Amino acid sequence: MKNSKSTKRRNFLKQITLGTGALAWGFNGCRTESKEENPVSDLQPVQNQIFNMCGFSAPKIDTVRIGIIGVGSRGTAAVIRILQIDNVEIRAIADKREQQVKISQDNLKKRGMPAAAEYYGNENEWKKLCEREDIDLVYICTPWSWHTPMAVYAMEQGKHVAVEVPAAKTLEECWRLVETSERTRKHCMMLENCCYDFFELLTLNMARQGFFGEIVHAEGAYIHTLLEALFAKDAYEDMWRLEENRRDGNIYPTHGLGPVCQALNINRGDNMEYLTSMSSNDFQLAQKAKELAQEDDFYAKYVGVKFRGNMNTSIIRTYRGKTIMVQHEITSPRPYSRIHLLSGTRASARKWPEPARISVGHEWLSEDEIKKLEEQYTPEIIKHIGVIAKEVGGHGGMDFIMDWRLIDCLRNGLPLDQDVYDAALWSSVAPLSEQSVANRSNSVDVPDFTRGSWESNRPVELTLKGGGTTKARQLQALTAL
């Protein structure tokens, strides 16, 4: 705490965002357009760490009872995946739209599963799901603005939480997640599926065993052409995804950031110290809105809107002197990439552009040499469920691995691979990058959501040690779904 003014301000914001009323929903926290130097460096918690959730093991749950909020395309896919895992029951489903709830009910019926309780019709029905006594885990797949309010409310009701990315949009929301998880001792895991992709898990295991030596630099990205989808009326309800692009910064950083943070032991031996972020101008979003408005009056409201720049590049420095580059680009016609580059003192790896490569010098290793490394370093979780994960699907299988691993940890009382500090830190890069962009790319301090415990926290151990008793359900007529 650096001054009483910031303390009073944070206490005030905390009071109005921790309530159960509508003030908490979509709250934009402490974003500012000021030009003062390092505007968020004095944002610190109002108290010491309540309880360290890193490495926390909750009591075992034999059968994990799940309530799912939000069954659009991503939530519906989650229902189908979860039904392939034993010792899981979907007890309740909530969505504003009755038709979406019915689609998921049909999927349960096709699997021979009991019907779930239904909640739909207004924006507050999801609270009833969180309040049920027969639910252990609330699984949230809604638009971004709802993520923190729903996660906080669910934890307050005694539920573990799995929430889609990003877990929070503002620094205030990040702190709310941390403080609520610590106080309730309930897991809050961000559903960062890219941490469970095959090459990312391979390189994480290689990093854990010292193959790269000291990793000194890493790169991640979300480069994905979404221009047409952003303006499609039926892609995102109420055009919420397009509306998010009024924010100028690295607004969707976690897909590229999560896997490299695990490899660098961020929050577990190292931590982010500060970042700087720069955006290009917008060369496509405003122009697209103008073109569409000439043919359809629906788009007239977007004419003249200042959208985020095409490309944002953010650079992060850690306390141990490592660097991370994260990029965000969703409009230019470029091949998909999350980059996933790890550069160490002994070796390096890079996933995109494909094919994935590994080097121990100036040249990339041959395919045969990489296959030998895969045989040596493929982690046990991939050997255990990799084949069925690819059959079930979900971004090539990584979504299923993520869900299976989450359930396995809950059933066996294991710490989660991603805790609330990861959810908060990785999500915080978005508002912090907005701060930096608004201040001519000046550096911005990154809050320490662990409040010092990162120095002694242990690295992620993404293996099956101590667990592995959950078995994937037999695949049954997946094509029928």
C-alpha positions as CSV (number, residue, x, y, z in Angstrom):
1,M,0.0,0.0,0.0
2,K,1.7,3.1,-1.2
3,N,-0.7,5.9,-0.2
4,S,-4.0,6.4,1.7
5,K,-5.7,7.7,-1.5
6,S,-5.2,4.4,-3.3
7,T,-6.4,2.5,-0.2
8,K,-9.6,4.5,0.0
9,R,-10.2,4.1,-3.7
10,R,-9.7,0.3,-3.7
11,N,-11.9,-0.1,-0.6
12,F,-14.7,1.8,-2.3
13,L,-14.4,-0.3,-5.5
14,K,-14.3,-3.4,-3.4
15,Q,-17.5,-2.5,-1.5
16,I,-19.5,-2.0,-4.7
17,T,-18.2,-5.0,-6.6
18,L,-18.5,-7.6,-3.8
19,G,-22.2,-7.1,-3.5
20,T,-24.8,-9.4,-5.0
21,G,-26.7,-6.8,-7.0
22,A,-26.3,-5.7,-10.6
23,L,-23.5,-3.2,-9.8
24,A,-21.1,-6.1,-9.8
25,W,-21.9,-7.3,-13.3
26,G,-19.7,-6.0,-16.2
27,F,-17.9,-3.6,-13.8
28,N,-14.9,-2.0,-15.5
29,G,-12.8,-1.5,-12.5
30,C,-9.9,0.9,-12.5
31,R,-9.3,1.4,-16.2
32,T,-8.1,4.9,-16.9
33,E,-7.0,7.0,-19.8
34,S,-4.7,9.2,-17.7
35,K,-1.2,10.0,-18.8
36,E,0.3,9.8,-15.3
37,E,3.4,7.7,-15.1
38,N,2.9,4.0,-14.3
39,P,-0.8,4.6,-13.3
40,V,-1.5,1.2,-11.7
41,S,1.8,0.5,-9.9
42,D,0.2,1.4,-6.5
43,L,-2.7,-1.1,-6.9
44,Q,-2.0,-3.6,-4.1
45,P,-4.3,-5.8,-2.0
46,V,-5.9,-4.4,1.1
47,Q,-4.7,-7.3,3.2
48,N,-2.2,-10.0,3.4
49,Q,-2.8,-13.3,1.7
50,I,-5.7,-15.0,3.4
51,F,-4.7,-18.5,2.4
52,N,-2.3,-19.8,-0.2
53,M,-4.3,-21.6,-2.9
54,C,-1.2,-22.6,-4.9
55,G,-0.8,-26.4,-4.2
56,F,-4.2,-26.5,-2.3
57,S,-5.8,-29.9,-2.3
58,A,-9.6,-29.9,-1.7
59,P,-11.3,-33.0,-0.2
60,K,-11.8,-35.8,-2.6
61,I,-15.1,-35.9,-4.5
62,D,-16.1,-39.4,-5.6
63,T,-18.6,-38.2,-8.2
64,V,-18.2,-34.7,-9.4
65,R,-21.6,-33.0,-9.8
66,I,-21.5,-30.2,-12.3
67,G,-23.7,-27.2,-13.1
68,I,-23.0,-25.5,-16.5
69,I,-23.7,-21.9,-17.1
70,G,-23.8,-20.8,-20.7
71,V,-24.5,-23.4,-23.4
72,G,-23.7,-21.6,-26.6
73,S,-21.3,-23.3,-29.0
74,R,-18.5,-23.6,-26.5
75,G,-20.7,-24.6,-23.6
76,T,-22.6,-27.2,-25.7
77,A,-19.3,-28.7,-26.7
78,A,-18.3,-28.9,-23.1
79,V,-21.4,-30.9,-22.2
80,I,-20.6,-33.4,-24.9
81,R,-17.0,-33.8,-23.7
82,I,-17.9,-34.0,-20.0
83,L,-20.3,-36.8,-20.8
84,Q,-17.3,-38.9,-21.9
85,I,-15.8,-38.9,-18.4
86,D,-16.8,-41.4,-15.7
87,N,-17.9,-40.3,-12.2
88,V,-19.4,-37.1,-13.4
89,E,-23.0,-35.9,-13.3
90,I,-24.4,-32.8,-15.0
91,R,-27.0,-31.8,-12.5
92,A,-28.1,-28.4,-13.9
93,I,-27.8,-26.2,-17.0
94,A,-28.4,-22.5,-17.2
95,D,-28.7,-20.1,-20.2
96,K,-30.8,-17.1,-21.0
97,R,-32.1,-19.0,-24.1
98,E,-34.4,-21.9,-23.5
99,Q,-33.5,-23.5,-26.9
100,Q,-29.9,-23.8,-26.0
101,V,-30.7,-25.5,-22.7
102,K,-33.0,-28.0,-24.6
103,I,-30.1,-28.8,-27.0
104,S,-27.9,-29.9,-24.1
105,Q,-30.8,-31.8,-22.5
106,D,-31.1,-33.7,-25.7
107,N,-27.4,-34.6,-25.6
108,L,-27.8,-35.9,-22.1
109,K,-30.8,-38.0,-23.2
110,K,-28.8,-39.5,-26.1
111,R,-26.2,-40.6,-23.6
112,G,-28.8,-42.2,-21.4
113,M,-28.1,-39.7,-18.7
114,P,-30.7,-38.2,-16.3
115,A,-32.2,-34.9,-17.3
116,A,-30.5,-31.9,-15.7
117,A,-32.4,-29.1,-13.9
118,E,-33.1,-26.2,-16.2
119,Y,-32.6,-22.5,-15.7
120,Y,-33.4,-20.0,-18.4
121,G,-35.6,-17.0,-19.2
122,N,-33.8,-14.1,-17.5
123,E,-30.2,-13.0,-16.7
124,N,-30.4,-14.0,-13.0
125,E,-31.5,-17.6,-13.3
126,W,-27.9,-18.8,-13.2
127,K,-27.8,-17.8,-9.5
128,K,-30.3,-20.5,-8.7
129,L,-27.9,-23.0,-10.2
130,C,-25.1,-21.8,-8.0
131,E,-27.3,-22.0,-4.9
132,R,-28.1,-25.7,-5.4
133,E,-26.8,-28.0,-2.7
134,D,-26.2,-30.9,-5.1
135,I,-23.5,-29.2,-7.2
136,D,-19.7,-29.4,-6.6
137,L,-18.4,-27.6,-9.6
138,V,-19.8,-24.6,-11.6
139,Y,-18.5,-24.6,-15.2
140,I,-18.9,-21.2,-16.8
141,C,-19.0,-20.6,-20.6
142,T,-20.6,-17.2,-20.9
143,P,-19.5,-13.8,-22.5
144,W,-16.4,-12.3,-20.8
145,S,-18.2,-9.7,-18.8
146,W,-20.1,-12.4,-16.8
147,H,-17.0,-14.5,-15.9
148,T,-16.0,-12.8,-12.7
149,P,-19.4,-12.1,-11.3
150,M,-20.5,-15.7,-11.8
151,A,-17.3,-17.2,-10.5
152,V,-17.4,-15.1,-7.4
153,Y,-21.0,-15.9,-6.7
154,A,-20.4,-19.6,-7.2
155,M,-17.5,-19.7,-4.8
156,E,-19.6,-17.7,-2.3
157,Q,-22.1,-20.5,-2.5
158,G,-19.5,-23.1,-1.7
159,K,-18.7,-24.3,-5.2
160,H,-15.5,-24.9,-7.1
161,V,-15.3,-23.0,-10.3
162,A,-14.0,-23.6,-13.8
163,V,-14.4,-20.4,-15.9
164,E,-13.7,-19.8,-19.5
165,V,-11.0,-17.4,-20.7
166,P,-10.3,-14.7,-19.8
167,A,-11.3,-15.1,-16.2
168,A,-11.5,-11.4,-15.6
169,K,-11.5,-8.2,-17.6
170,T,-10.2,-5.7,-15.0
171,L,-7.6,-5.6,-12.2
172,E,-10.4,-5.2,-9.7
173,E,-12.0,-8.3,-11.0
174,C,-8.7,-10.2,-10.8
175,W,-8.4,-9.3,-7.1
176,R,-12.0,-10.3,-6.4
177,L,-11.3,-13.7,-7.8
178,V,-8.2,-14.1,-5.7
179,E,-9.6,-12.9,-2.5
180,T,-12.8,-14.9,-2.9
181,S,-11.0,-18.1,-3.7
182,E,-8.6,-17.7,-0.7
183,R,-11.5,-16.8,1.7
184,T,-13.8,-19.7,0.6
185,R,-10.9,-22.2,-0.1
186,K,-12.7,-23.1,-3.3
187,H,-10.8,-23.8,-6.5
188,C,-11.1,-21.2,-9.3
189,M,-9.5,-22.6,-12.5
190,M,-9.5,-20.7,-15.8
191,L,-10.3,-23.1,-18.6
192,E,-7.0,-22.4,-20.5
193,N,-7.2,-25.3,-22.9
194,C,-4.0,-24.5,-24.7
195,C,-2.0,-25.6,-21.7
196,Y,-3.2,-29.1,-22.5
197,D,-2.3,-29.2,-26.2
198,F,0.1,-32.0,-27.2
199,F,3.2,-30.1,-28.1
200,E,2.8,-27.7,-25.2
201,L,2.6,-30.6,-22.8
202,L,5.6,-32.2,-24.4
203,T,7.7,-29.0,-24.1
204,L,6.5,-28.5,-20.5
205,N,7.8,-31.9,-19.6
206,M,11.1,-31.2,-21.4
207,A,11.4,-28.0,-19.5
208,R,10.8,-29.7,-16.2
209,Q,13.6,-32.2,-17.0
210,G,16.0,-29.5,-18.0
211,F,16.2,-30.1,-21.7
212,F,16.2,-26.4,-22.6
213,G,18.6,-25.5,-19.8
214,E,17.6,-22.1,-18.4
215,I,14.7,-20.7,-20.4
216,V,15.5,-17.1,-20.9
217,H,12.8,-16.0,-23.4
218,A,9.3,-17.2,-24.5
219,E,6.7,-16.1,-27.0
220,G,3.0,-16.7,-27.3
221,A,0.2,-15.3,-29.3
222,Y,-3.4,-15.3,-30.4
223,I,-3.3,-14.8,-34.2
224,H,-6.6,-15.9,-35.6
225,T,-8.5,-14.3,-38.4
226,L,-12.0,-13.5,-37.0
227,L,-13.0,-10.5,-39.0
228,E,-16.0,-12.0,-40.6
229,A,-17.1,-13.8,-37.4
230,L,-16.9,-10.6,-35.4
231,F,-19.5,-8.9,-37.7
232,A,-21.7,-11.9,-38.1
233,K,-25.1,-11.4,-36.4
234,D,-25.5,-15.0,-35.4
235,A,-21.9,-15.7,-34.2
236,Y,-21.9,-13.9,-30.8
237,E,-25.2,-12.9,-29.1
238,D,-25.7,-9.1,-29.0
239,M,-22.4,-8.7,-30.9
240,W,-20.5,-9.0,-27.6
241,R,-17.3,-10.1,-29.1
242,L,-17.1,-7.2,-31.5
243,E,-17.9,-4.8,-28.6
244,E,-14.9,-6.2,-26.7
245,N,-12.7,-4.9,-29.5
246,R,-13.4,-1.3,-28.5
247,R,-10.7,-1.9,-25.9
248,D,-7.2,-1.2,-27.3
249,G,-4.7,-3.7,-25.9
250,N,-3.8,-7.3,-25.8
251,I,-7.3,-8.2,-24.8
252,Y,-7.2,-12.0,-25.3
253,P,-3.7,-13.0,-24.1
254,T,-4.1,-16.3,-22.2
255,H,-4.0,-18.8,-25.0
256,G,-0.4,-18.0,-25.9
257,L,0.6,-16.9,-22.4
258,G,-0.6,-19.8,-20.3
259,P,1.6,-22.6,-21.6
260,V,4.8,-20.5,-21.6
261,C,4.1,-19.2,-18.1
262,Q,3.9,-22.8,-16.9
263,A,7.2,-23.6,-18.6
264,L,8.8,-20.5,-16.9
265,N,7.4,-21.4,-13.5
266,I,5.5,-18.1,-13.3
267,N,3.8,-17.8,-9.8
268,R,5.9,-20.7,-8.8
269,G,9.5,-19.5,-8.5
270,D,9.3,-16.5,-10.7
271,N,6.7,-13.8,-11.4
272,M,5.9,-11.0,-13.8
273,E,7.4,-7.7,-12.8
274,Y,6.3,-5.2,-15.4
275,L,5.2,-5.0,-19.0
276,T,5.0,-2.6,-22.0
277,S,2.5,-2.8,-24.8
278,M,2.1,-1.2,-28.2
279,S,-0.8,-1.4,-30.7
280,S,-0.9,-0.6,-34.4
281,N,-3.7,1.5,-35.8
282,D,-6.9,-0.2,-36.8
283,F,-6.8,-0.8,-40.5
284,Q,-9.8,-3.2,-40.9
285,L,-12.5,-3.2,-38.2
286,A,-13.7,0.4,-38.7
287,Q,-13.5,-0.1,-42.5
288,K,-15.5,-3.3,-42.3
289,A,-18.2,-1.6,-40.3
290,K,-18.4,1.2,-42.8
291,E,-18.7,-1.2,-45.7
292,L,-21.4,-3.3,-44.0
293,A,-23.4,-0.2,-43.0
294,Q,-23.8,0.7,-46.6
295,E,-25.8,-2.5,-47.2
296,D,-27.4,-3.0,-43.8
297,D,-28.6,-0.3,-41.3
298,F,-27.9,-2.7,-38.5
299,Y,-24.2,-1.9,-38.7
300,A,-24.7,1.9,-38.7
301,K,-24.1,2.0,-34.9
302,Y,-20.5,0.8,-35.5
303,V,-19.6,3.5,-38.0
304,G,-17.2,5.9,-36.4
305,V,-16.4,3.6,-33.5
306,K,-12.7,3.6,-32.5
307,F,-11.7,0.0,-32.5
308,R,-8.5,-1.7,-31.2
309,G,-5.5,-1.8,-33.5
310,N,-4.8,-4.7,-35.8
311,M,-1.7,-5.9,-34.0
312,N,-0.8,-5.6,-30.3
313,T,2.6,-6.6,-29.1
314,S,3.2,-6.8,-25.3
315,I,6.6,-7.5,-23.7
316,I,6.8,-8.8,-20.1
317,R,9.9,-8.9,-17.9
318,T,10.0,-11.2,-14.9
319,Y,11.7,-10.8,-11.5
320,R,14.3,-13.5,-12.5
321,G,15.2,-11.5,-15.7
322,K,13.3,-13.6,-18.2
323,T,11.2,-12.0,-21.0
324,I,7.9,-13.0,-22.6
325,M,6.4,-11.6,-25.8
326,V,2.7,-11.9,-26.4
327,Q,0.9,-10.8,-29.5
328,H,-2.8,-10.4,-30.4
329,E,-4.1,-10.1,-34.0
330,I,-7.6,-11.2,-35.2
331,T,-8.3,-9.2,-38.3
332,S,-5.4,-9.6,-40.8
333,P,-5.5,-12.5,-43.2
334,R,-2.7,-14.6,-41.5
335,P,-2.4,-18.3,-40.8
336,Y,-3.5,-19.3,-37.3
337,S,-0.7,-19.1,-34.7
338,R,-0.1,-19.2,-31.0
339,I,3.7,-19.1,-31.7
340,H,4.6,-21.1,-28.5
341,L,8.4,-20.5,-28.5
342,L,10.7,-21.5,-25.7
343,S,14.3,-20.3,-25.9
344,G,16.8,-21.7,-23.4
345,T,20.5,-21.8,-22.9
346,R,20.7,-25.4,-24.3
347,A,17.9,-25.7,-26.7
348,S,14.7,-24.1,-28.1
349,A,11.3,-25.1,-29.4
350,R,8.7,-23.4,-31.6
351,K,5.3,-24.7,-32.6
352,W,4.1,-22.3,-35.3
353,P,4.4,-21.9,-38.2
354,E,3.9,-25.6,-38.5
355,P,5.5,-28.1,-38.3
356,A,6.6,-27.8,-34.7
357,R,10.3,-27.7,-34.4
358,I,13.0,-28.3,-31.8
359,S,16.7,-27.2,-32.0
360,V,19.9,-27.6,-30.0
361,G,21.9,-25.3,-32.3
362,H,21.6,-23.3,-35.5
363,E,19.6,-26.0,-37.3
364,W,16.2,-27.6,-36.5
365,L,16.3,-31.2,-35.6
366,S,15.2,-33.8,-38.1
367,E,11.8,-35.5,-37.9
368,D,13.4,-38.7,-36.8
369,E,15.3,-36.9,-34.0
370,I,12.1,-35.1,-32.9
371,K,10.3,-38.5,-32.8
372,K,12.9,-39.9,-30.5
373,L,12.5,-36.9,-28.2
374,E,8.7,-37.4,-28.2
375,E,9.2,-41.0,-27.2
376,Q,11.4,-39.9,-24.3
377,Y,9.5,-36.8,-23.1
378,T,5.8,-37.4,-23.9
379,P,4.2,-37.0,-20.5
380,E,2.1,-39.7,-18.8
381,I,-1.1,-37.9,-19.2
382,I,-0.8,-38.0,-23.0
383,K,0.1,-41.7,-22.9
384,H,-2.9,-42.3,-20.7
385,I,-5.7,-40.5,-22.6
386,G,-4.1,-38.9,-25.7
387,V,-5.7,-41.3,-28.1
388,I,-9.3,-41.0,-26.7
389,A,-8.8,-37.2,-26.4
390,K,-8.2,-37.0,-30.2
391,E,-11.3,-39.1,-30.8
392,V,-13.6,-37.1,-28.5
393,G,-12.1,-33.9,-30.0
394,G,-12.3,-30.3,-28.9
395,H,-9.6,-28.3,-30.6
396,G,-7.7,-31.4,-31.5
397,G,-8.2,-33.1,-28.1
398,M,-6.8,-30.5,-25.8
399,D,-10.2,-29.5,-24.5
400,F,-11.0,-33.1,-23.4
401,I,-7.6,-33.5,-21.7
402,M,-8.3,-30.3,-19.8
403,D,-11.7,-31.5,-18.6
404,W,-10.5,-35.0,-17.8
405,R,-7.5,-33.6,-15.8
406,L,-9.8,-31.2,-13.9
407,I,-12.2,-34.0,-12.9
408,D,-9.3,-36.3,-12.0
409,C,-7.8,-33.8,-9.7
410,L,-11.1,-33.1,-8.0
411,R,-11.8,-36.8,-7.6
412,N,-8.4,-37.6,-6.2
413,G,-7.9,-34.5,-4.0
414,L,-5.0,-33.2,-6.1
415,P,-3.9,-29.6,-6.6
416,L,-5.1,-28.1,-9.9
417,D,-2.6,-27.3,-12.6
418,Q,-4.0,-23.8,-12.9
419,D,-5.1,-22.0,-9.7
420,V,-6.7,-18.7,-9.1
421,Y,-3.4,-16.8,-9.2
422,D,-2.8,-18.1,-12.7
423,A,-6.4,-17.0,-13.7
424,A,-5.8,-13.6,-12.3
425,L,-2.3,-13.0,-13.6
426,W,-2.8,-14.2,-17.1
427,S,-6.1,-12.3,-17.4
428,S,-4.5,-9.1,-16.0
429,V,-2.3,-8.7,-19.0
430,A,-5.3,-7.4,-20.9
431,P,-6.1,-4.4,-18.7
432,L,-2.4,-3.8,-18.0
433,S,-1.7,-3.7,-21.8
434,E,-4.6,-1.2,-22.2
435,Q,-3.0,1.0,-19.6
436,S,0.4,0.8,-21.4
437,V,-1.1,1.5,-24.8
438,A,-3.0,4.5,-23.4
439,N,0.2,5.9,-22.0
440,R,2.5,5.8,-25.1
441,S,3.6,2.2,-24.3
442,N,5.2,3.2,-20.9
443,S,5.9,0.3,-18.7
444,V,3.3,-0.8,-16.1
445,D,4.0,-2.8,-13.0
446,V,2.2,-6.1,-12.7
447,P,0.4,-6.8,-9.4
448,D,1.6,-9.7,-7.4
449,F,-1.6,-11.7,-6.9
450,T,0.3,-14.3,-4.8
451,R,1.4,-11.6,-2.4
452,G,4.9,-12.9,-2.2
453,S,4.2,-16.6,-2.1
454,W,5.5,-17.1,-5.7
455,E,9.0,-17.3,-4.3
456,S,8.3,-20.6,-2.4
457,N,5.4,-22.0,-4.5
458,R,6.3,-25.2,-6.3
459,P,6.1,-25.6,-10.1
460,V,3.2,-27.3,-11.9
461,E,3.5,-31.0,-11.9
462,L,1.3,-32.1,-14.7
463,T,1.5,-35.8,-14.3
464,L,-0.8,-38.6,-13.1
465,K,1.1,-39.1,-9.9
466,G,-1.3,-39.8,-7.1
467,G,-4.3,-39.9,-9.4
468,G,-5.3,-41.4,-12.7
469,T,-8.2,-43.5,-11.3
470,T,-10.7,-41.8,-13.5
471,K,-11.2,-43.6,-16.8
472,A,-12.6,-42.1,-20.0
473,R,-16.1,-43.2,-20.8
474,Q,-16.5,-45.6,-23.8
475,L,-17.3,-43.6,-26.9
476,Q,-20.9,-44.0,-27.9
477,A,-22.2,-42.7,-31.3
478,L,-20.4,-39.4,-31.2
479,T,-21.6,-38.7,-34.7
480,A,-25.2,-38.7,-33.4
481,L,-24.4,-35.5,-31.4
